[in-house]
Amino acid sequence: MINREKKNIVVFGAGYVGLSVAVFLSEKNNVCIFDIDKEKIAKLLNAESPVEDAEIQKFFEMEKTRSPKQLGICIDIEEKLENADYVIIATPTNFNHQTGHLSLDTIREVLKDISRCSKIPVVIIKSTLPIEGCKVLQREFPSISLFYVPEFSREGSSLIDEKNPERLIIGSSENANRREIMDISKIFLEDYKNVPVRIMNTTEAEAVKLFANTYLAMRIAFFNEIDNFSVCLKLNRKKIIRGICDDSRIGNYYNIPSFGYGGYCLPKDTKELRKSFTNIPERMISASIEANEIRKEFIINEIQKKIDKISKKQRKVIVGVYRLTMKRGSDNFRESAVLDIVNWLKTYKCQTIIFEPKWNKEYYEDIKVEKELQKFKEESDLIIANRITEDLSDVLGKTYTRDIIQ
């Protein structure tokens, strides 16, 4: 293979997406990452990962021994932008409840900085966009060549997914430079063969991202409703799910019941897509959102029954919430289904404690956070766990979960 000249790449956003992309591309390019969060930058300067991802953490352990470092940390962003060949934007696009759409504000701020450069780099947006979001940005910043390359990595294993892509989606404008499109493909897939590259317009690429995540949300809701059904009819949900998923058209994956979907992507992406269907017939997207809320109500009702049963035997009931995070291997609480349960527990006739190693304060929402796992287990009359780990192997008898224990 002919060695090509290294590209100068600036990545905005040091979350899961930005960090995994930056680490991956730094192997063969001059990559510098920037974030407005000073705590994240401080960690990066100390060669520490600001996100919980085993492979990214391994990378930074190696970084501590490297001189010079493989990944640059941007302090003077203006100088780096002036010399950049590419800028990758992976900043948050949070859901705006007033407009019903994902916010483009963080991307706009980056594009303003780029527009002031004497040499405008090619811009690749990795942040999730609303439908026609890239068109809006292109009209506002006509001097910048914008491409949308959506990310499909999983939180907690984002670097592994970055290194093992299943496809590359490149969204471009109709008058985009063909060479630029091919160069983008080479940057991400230089050492990969047989990975499909799908080139389309930016709105189609936005649709791919939103529909893919909405399908995953629908799948979660589907298996959660199988769980509801099994509980009410006293059926073995594990046997039912296995019997369904032995069908190769359905597949034995992404099928373990939970308290509901949550996290950075699925809640906001499903709501964004529903809003995009204004004046277009739809039922399934709205139904998946509603099903997730119904699921949490069902879980709360089941927990209430268990608390009431315990309260008949003793006056004081202590309910322990094991982890606030959305899933295993995550440090993300955002829109976690467990938080809805915690909010309900605050209103019910029981005392609540929380075990969450990722929360460094003494209280969460006025609820005591117990730092010692053993003490947490001993004090709890009932433990609520969205996902089971080895931590709870000795207290499964008093643990409520919808996880399937292997």
NUPA-650939 format. One line per field, with one value per residue (C-alpha): residue in three letters; x, y, z. Coordinates in nm, 2 decimals. Example, Ala and Ser with C-alpha at 12.3 -4.5 7.8 and 13.67 -1.06 7.14 Angstrom:
BEGIN
resn <- c(ALA/SER)
xx <- c(1.23/1.37)
yy <- c(-0.45/-0.11)
zz <- c(0.78/0.71)
//
This chain:
BEGIN
resn <- c(MET/ILE/ASN/ARG/GLU/LYS/LYS/ASN/ILE/VAL/VAL/PHE/GLY/ALA/GLY/TYR/VAL/GLY/LEU/SER/VAL/ALA/VAL/PHE/LEU/SER/GLU/LYS/ASN/ASN/VAL/CYS/ILE/PHE/ASP/ILE/ASP/LYS/GLU/LYS/ILE/ALA/LYS/LEU/LEU/ASN/ALA/GLU/SER/PRO/VAL/GLU/ASP/ALA/GLU/ILE/GLN/LYS/PHE/PHE/GLU/MET/GLU/LYS/THR/ARG/SER/PRO/LYS/GLN/LEU/GLY/ILE/CYS/ILE/ASP/ILE/GLU/GLU/LYS/LEU/GLU/ASN/ALA/ASP/TYR/VAL/ILE/ILE/ALA/THR/PRO/THR/ASN/PHE/ASN/HIS/GLN/THR/GLY/HIS/LEU/SER/LEU/ASP/THR/ILE/ARG/GLU/VAL/LEU/LYS/ASP/ILE/SER/ARG/CYS/SER/LYS/ILE/PRO/VAL/VAL/ILE/ILE/LYS/SER/THR/LEU/PRO/ILE/GLU/GLY/CYS/LYS/VAL/LEU/GLN/ARG/GLU/PHE/PRO/SER/ILE/SER/LEU/PHE/TYR/VAL/PRO/GLU/PHE/SER/ARG/GLU/GLY/SER/SER/LEU/ILE/ASP/GLU/LYS/ASN/PRO/GLU/ARG/LEU/ILE/ILE/GLY/SER/SER/GLU/ASN/ALA/ASN/ARG/ARG/GLU/ILE/MET/ASP/ILE/SER/LYS/ILE/PHE/LEU/GLU/ASP/TYR/LYS/ASN/VAL/PRO/VAL/ARG/ILE/MET/ASN/THR/THR/GLU/ALA/GLU/ALA/VAL/LYS/LEU/PHE/ALA/ASN/THR/TYR/LEU/ALA/MET/ARG/ILE/ALA/PHE/PHE/ASN/GLU/ILE/ASP/ASN/PHE/SER/VAL/CYS/LEU/LYS/LEU/ASN/ARG/LYS/LYS/ILE/ILE/ARG/GLY/ILE/CYS/ASP/ASP/SER/ARG/ILE/GLY/ASN/TYR/TYR/ASN/ILE/PRO/SER/PHE/GLY/TYR/GLY/GLY/TYR/CYS/LEU/PRO/LYS/ASP/THR/LYS/GLU/LEU/ARG/LYS/SER/PHE/THR/ASN/ILE/PRO/GLU/ARG/MET/ILE/SER/ALA/SER/ILE/GLU/ALA/ASN/GLU/ILE/ARG/LYS/GLU/PHE/ILE/ILE/ASN/GLU/ILE/GLN/LYS/LYS/ILE/ASP/LYS/ILE/SER/LYS/LYS/GLN/ARG/LYS/VAL/ILE/VAL/GLY/VAL/TYR/ARG/LEU/THR/MET/LYS/ARG/GLY/SER/ASP/ASN/PHE/ARG/GLU/SER/ALA/VAL/LEU/ASP/ILE/VAL/ASN/TRP/LEU/LYS/THR/TYR/LYS/CYS/GLN/THR/ILE/ILE/PHE/GLU/PRO/LYS/TRP/ASN/LYS/GLU/TYR/TYR/GLU/ASP/ILE/LYS/VAL/GLU/LYS/GLU/LEU/GLN/LYS/PHE/LYS/GLU/GLU/SER/ASP/LEU/ILE/ILE/ALA/ASN/ARG/ILE/THR/GLU/ASP/LEU/SER/ASP/VAL/LEU/GLY/LYS/THR/TYR/THR/ARG/ASP/ILE/ILE/GLN)
xx <- c(0.00/0.13/0.17/-0.03/0.04/-0.12/-0.42/-0.46/-0.79/-0.96/-1.24/-1.50/-1.66/-1.50/-1.80/-1.83/-1.86/-1.59/-1.34/-1.38/-1.35/-1.04/-0.86/-0.93/-0.82/-0.51/-0.34/-0.27/-0.34/-0.25/-0.56/-0.64/-0.96/-1.13/-1.42/-1.57/-1.59/-1.28/-1.31/-1.29/-0.99/-0.82/-0.87/-0.74/-0.43/-0.36/-0.41/-0.74/-1.06/-1.36/-1.59/-1.64/-1.52/-1.27/-1.08/-1.06/-0.93/-0.66/-0.56/-0.50/-0.30/-0.07/-0.07/0.09/0.40/0.41/0.63/0.51/0.14/-0.05/-0.37/-0.34/-0.55/-0.65/-0.58/-0.53/-0.82/-0.78/-0.43/-0.54/-0.83/-0.61/-0.40/-0.69/-0.77/-1.08/-1.30/-1.52/-1.81/-1.94/-2.10/-2.44/-2.76/-3.00/-3.38/-3.55/-3.90/-4.02/-3.95/-3.98/-3.65/-3.29/-3.10/-2.82/-2.68/-2.36/-2.28/-2.35/-2.10/-1.83/-1.92/-1.89/-1.53/-1.45/-1.60/-1.34/-1.05/-0.84/-0.84/-1.17/-1.14/-1.38/-1.64/-1.78/-2.07/-2.10/-2.36/-2.72/-2.91/-3.28/-3.43/-3.29/-3.07/-2.76/-2.95/-3.03/-2.66/-2.54/-2.76/-2.63/-2.27/-2.24/-1.86/-1.81/-1.83/-2.05/-2.08/-2.29/-2.14/-2.37/-2.23/-2.37/-2.14/-2.27/-2.21/-1.95/-1.80/-1.77/-1.40/-1.45/-1.74/-1.54/-1.27/-1.53/-1.77/-2.07/-2.12/-2.02/-2.29/-2.18/-2.44/-2.34/-2.49/-2.58/-2.29/-2.03/-1.68/-1.65/-1.29/-1.38/-1.64/-1.38/-1.12/-1.37/-1.42/-1.05/-1.00/-1.25/-1.20/-0.83/-0.75/-1.10/-1.23/-1.58/-1.74/-2.03/-2.01/-2.35/-2.34/-2.66/-2.78/-2.76/-3.14/-3.13/-2.83/-3.02/-3.31/-3.08/-2.96/-3.30/-3.48/-3.20/-3.22/-3.60/-3.60/-3.38/-3.62/-3.91/-3.73/-3.67/-4.03/-4.14/-3.95/-4.05/-4.42/-4.35/-4.22/-4.54/-4.75/-4.55/-4.58/-4.96/-5.02/-4.75/-4.55/-4.18/-4.06/-3.71/-3.86/-4.09/-3.81/-3.57/-3.84/-3.91/-3.55/-3.44/-3.60/-3.30/-3.52/-3.56/-3.23/-3.11/-2.98/-3.10/-3.38/-3.33/-3.62/-3.54/-3.72/-3.73/-3.50/-3.30/-2.97/-2.82/-2.98/-3.30/-3.53/-3.44/-3.41/-3.75/-3.91/-3.72/-3.85/-4.20/-4.19/-4.06/-4.37/-4.60/-4.86/-4.72/-4.92/-4.74/-4.83/-4.52/-4.29/-4.54/-4.63/-4.27/-4.25/-4.58/-4.49/-4.18/-4.38/-4.63/-4.35/-4.22/-4.57/-4.60/-4.26/-4.36/-4.69/-4.50/-4.25/-4.55/-4.70/-4.37/-4.33/-4.69/-4.63/-4.32/-4.50/-4.76/-4.48/-4.28/-4.35/-4.04/-3.95/-3.61/-3.59/-3.24/-3.19/-2.88/-2.73/-2.88/-2.70/-2.89/-2.71/-2.41/-2.08/-2.23/-2.17/-2.47/-2.78/-2.95/-3.32/-3.24/-3.57/-3.45/-3.47/-3.85/-3.87/-3.66/-3.89/-4.19/-4.02/-3.98/-4.36/-4.43/-4.44/-4.09/-3.74/-3.50/-3.13/-2.91/-2.59/-2.42/-2.04/-2.05/-2.23/-1.97/-2.22/-2.38/-2.74/-2.91/-3.24/-3.26/-3.21/-2.91/-2.63/-2.47/-2.10/-2.05/-2.20/-2.22/-2.40/-2.64/-2.73/-2.77/-2.99/-3.22/-3.54/-3.60/-3.34/-3.44/-3.19/-3.24/-2.94/-2.79/-2.42/-2.21/-2.25/-2.60/-2.54/-2.59/-2.91/-3.11/-3.39/-3.47/-3.39/-3.65/-3.52/-3.65/-3.31/-3.27/-3.02/-2.81)
yy <- c(0.00/0.35/0.57/0.89/1.22/1.26/1.49/1.76/1.69/1.88/1.71/1.92/1.73/1.49/1.27/0.91/0.99/1.26/1.07/0.74/0.91/1.11/0.81/0.60/0.86/0.95/0.63/0.76/1.14/1.44/1.47/1.73/1.72/2.02/2.05/2.35/2.14/2.23/1.92/1.70/1.89/1.86/1.48/1.45/1.65/1.40/1.12/1.01/0.92/1.14/0.86/0.50/0.29/0.01/0.05/0.42/0.38/0.14/0.40/0.66/0.42/0.39/0.76/0.81/0.63/0.80/1.10/1.28/1.20/1.03/1.24/1.62/1.82/2.16/2.46/2.73/2.63/2.92/2.81/2.45/2.55/2.75/2.45/2.19/1.99/1.85/1.94/1.68/1.81/1.57/1.82/1.75/1.82/1.81/1.79/2.13/2.07/2.41/2.35/1.97/1.94/1.87/2.19/2.30/2.57/2.39/2.31/2.67/2.80/2.57/2.68/3.04/2.98/2.79/3.06/3.30/3.09/3.21/2.86/2.68/2.31/2.04/1.99/1.65/1.65/1.34/1.49/1.36/1.61/1.68/1.62/1.89/2.02/2.00/2.20/2.47/2.49/2.49/2.79/2.98/2.90/2.88/2.91/2.58/2.24/2.03/1.66/1.45/1.12/0.98/0.77/0.43/0.33/0.20/0.38/0.19/0.02/0.31/0.26/-0.10/-0.01/0.26/0.01/-0.24/-0.05/-0.22/0.06/0.41/0.66/0.99/1.26/1.54/1.82/1.77/1.99/1.83/1.76/1.39/1.38/1.52/1.23/0.97/1.13/1.11/0.75/0.68/0.86/0.63/0.31/0.32/-0.03/-0.19/-0.39/-0.50/-0.23/-0.08/0.29/0.45/0.79/1.00/1.35/1.49/1.46/1.09/1.04/1.22/0.98/0.68/0.78/0.86/0.56/0.33/0.45/0.45/0.09/0.00/0.18/-0.01/-0.34/-0.26/-0.17/-0.49/-0.72/-0.52/-0.58/-0.95/-0.92/-0.74/-1.01/-1.29/-1.13/-1.09/-1.44/-1.60/-1.73/-1.80/-1.50/-1.65/-1.95/-1.72/-1.48/-1.77/-1.93/-1.61/-1.52/-1.86/-1.73/-1.59/-1.31/-1.18/-1.28/-1.36/-1.02/-0.68/-0.87/-0.86/-0.68/-0.37/-0.09/0.10/0.26/0.57/0.74/1.00/0.89/0.69/0.92/1.23/1.06/0.90/1.24/1.42/1.16/1.19/1.56/1.52/1.32/1.62/1.60/1.25/0.94/0.74/0.52/0.31/0.60/0.75/0.41/0.32/0.65/0.58/0.21/0.32/0.54/0.26/0.02/0.24/0.27/-0.11/-0.15/0.11/-0.08/-0.41/-0.24/-0.09/-0.44/-0.57/-0.28/-0.32/-0.69/-0.62/-0.34/-0.59/-0.77/-0.46/-0.10/0.05/-0.06/0.05/0.03/0.02/0.14/-0.03/0.20/0.49/0.43/0.34/0.00/-0.21/-0.05/0.30/0.61/0.79/0.87/1.08/0.98/0.65/0.47/0.42/0.79/0.78/0.50/0.71/1.01/0.79/0.63/0.98/1.01/0.66/0.52/0.39/0.50/0.49/0.46/0.45/0.28/0.46/0.47/0.73/0.98/1.15/1.35/1.24/1.28/1.24/1.43/1.43/1.06/0.92/0.77/0.47/0.44/0.09/-0.19/-0.44/-0.19/-0.10/-0.46/-0.52/-0.22/-0.27/-0.47/-0.46/-0.39/-0.24/-0.32/-0.25/-0.47/-0.75/-0.78/-1.00/-0.74/-0.87/-1.24/-1.30/-1.10/-1.21/-1.32/-0.97/-0.80/-0.69/-0.68/-0.76/-0.85/-1.21/-1.38/-1.62)
zz <- c(0.00/-0.09/0.21/0.16/0.32/0.66/0.68/0.94/1.12/1.40/1.59/1.78/2.07/2.31/2.38/2.27/1.90/1.88/2.09/1.91/1.57/1.69/1.84/1.53/1.28/1.48/1.38/1.03/1.05/1.25/1.47/1.73/1.95/2.11/2.35/2.54/2.85/3.05/3.27/2.96/2.82/3.16/3.16/2.80/2.88/3.16/2.91/3.08/2.90/2.98/2.87/2.98/2.70/2.76/2.43/2.45/2.81/2.68/2.42/2.68/2.90/2.60/2.55/2.89/2.76/2.42/2.33/2.13/2.19/1.91/1.97/2.00/2.25/2.11/2.32/2.05/1.82/1.58/1.48/1.43/1.22/0.99/0.91/0.90/0.59/0.76/1.05/1.21/1.41/1.69/1.92/2.10/1.91/2.20/2.16/2.18/2.33/2.21/1.84/1.85/1.67/1.74/1.80/1.56/1.78/1.88/1.51/1.41/1.67/1.52/1.16/1.26/1.37/1.05/0.83/0.96/0.84/0.55/0.41/0.46/0.54/0.44/0.71/0.81/1.05/1.27/1.51/1.46/1.24/1.20/0.85/0.62/0.89/0.67/0.40/0.66/0.76/0.40/0.32/0.63/0.55/0.17/0.17/0.36/0.19/0.42/0.43/0.66/0.77/1.04/1.32/1.42/1.71/2.04/2.36/2.57/2.26/2.02/1.94/1.86/1.63/1.47/1.38/1.26/1.04/0.88/0.63/0.55/0.47/0.30/0.26/0.02/-0.17/-0.54/-0.65/-0.42/-0.55/-0.64/-0.53/-0.19/-0.15/-0.24/-0.01/0.28/0.20/0.21/0.54/0.72/0.52/0.42/0.55/0.49/0.20/0.13/0.36/0.16/0.09/0.04/-0.12/-0.11/-0.05/0.30/0.37/0.28/0.51/0.79/0.73/0.74/1.09/1.23/1.09/1.20/1.56/1.56/1.44/1.74/1.97/1.82/1.87/2.23/2.28/2.10/2.33/2.63/2.54/2.51/2.87/2.97/2.81/2.98/3.32/3.30/3.17/3.39/3.09/3.06/2.86/2.81/2.62/2.42/2.32/2.23/2.02/1.83/1.78/1.64/1.32/1.12/0.98/1.34/1.49/1.84/1.94/2.08/2.25/2.63/2.81/3.01/3.20/2.87/2.62/2.71/2.66/2.43/2.10/2.10/2.29/2.10/1.76/1.78/1.88/1.60/1.34/1.47/1.43/1.07/0.99/1.03/0.76/0.66/0.77/1.04/1.34/1.43/1.53/1.76/1.89/1.99/2.19/2.36/2.42/2.60/2.84/2.89/2.97/3.25/3.39/3.39/3.57/3.83/3.89/3.94/4.18/4.37/4.42/4.56/4.80/4.92/4.98/5.19/5.38/5.51/5.70/5.82/5.88/5.71/5.36/5.21/4.83/4.68/4.33/4.18/3.92/3.74/3.41/3.10/3.03/3.12/3.06/3.04/3.25/3.09/3.30/3.03/2.99/3.17/3.24/3.60/3.66/3.61/3.86/4.11/4.06/4.14/4.45/4.59/4.61/4.75/5.10/5.12/5.19/4.89/4.86/4.55/4.46/4.17/4.16/3.88/4.11/4.34/4.55/4.87/4.74/4.41/4.39/4.77/4.78/4.97/4.76/4.94/4.84/4.99/4.78/5.07/5.30/5.01/4.97/5.34/5.40/5.10/5.15/4.77/4.50/4.17/3.88/3.52/3.44/3.66/3.72/3.94/4.22/4.28/4.25/4.62/4.65/4.35/4.57/4.67/4.34/4.09/3.73/3.38/3.26/3.14/3.37/3.16)
//
